[in-house]
């Protein structure tokens, strides 16, 4: 299932709510529909947001599946659910999760990305290495990225983010995927000039965390629909160009999602925490002979595409 957060444009000052994408392409408002069908005494407790759902993931997913099966192939009007179903052109889709407790972003986790920066990185990392993203960097699909004033060399990175479904502490590689709620697209935006200055001093934070530097979505695809997360095609396109800037597959990750979860569960992982895949080669920073023309510019539109996860579009202002 494709789970999302959305706002109906017709309702002023409305709060974002959780929904599921129906086969018709419409969105079913989960809490509202569950209440109207009498499937749960307190549906808002479980289905108000993806954050709420993750607090009791198994019960929430079971309820959503029951809703999905009941509505799919049925007459919405006959079920009395007209007010719970929204056309996608009548809503604003929000990021699936806006405030993860931990947002762990591995670096140098694709061999070809390590190779393209061989002038400064001599070998693949012997352990997973990462930086953190802040929740204020997160934004949803089609939301414009405002390039920070005075900051140049802003770069793109297509990635996949895995969302943790239940507490994980010291989990083995074998059991790691049992802690996964689902997967979504992430575009890890980077201010390379700032990043390099920081990394020259052994740390990294601001260069990855300007507002809007973590577009994600458009939805969370539940883990049952992704039997092999290590075989997803991924691409990054700039609108109007004839070929993708980045093109790879999650099978080329140095450390798999299972290995990343195993490693980072040395720290207690909580429901809603996110771990990214890292990015493949093709970023602007390592283009030859001159990376300058490859950096993001106002007026461009990026689209990150991942097989089975959809497309994430981001205009640049």
Secondary structure, 3 states (H helix, E strand, C coil): CEEEEEEECCCCCCCCEEEEECCCCCEEEHHHHHHHHCCCCCHHHHHCCHHHHHHCHHHHHHHHHHHHHHHCCCCHHHHCCHHHEECHHHEEEECCCCCCCCEEEEECCEHHHHHHCCCCCCCCCCCCEEEECCHHHEECCCCCECCCCCCCCEECCEEEEEEECCCECCCCCCCHHHHEEEEEEEEECEEHHHHHHHHCCCCCCHHHCCCCCEEEEEEEEEHHHCCCCCCCEEEEEECCCCCCCEEEEHHHECCCHHHHHHHHCCCCECCCCEEECCCCCCCHHHCCCCCHHHCCCCCCEEEEEECCCEEEEEEEC
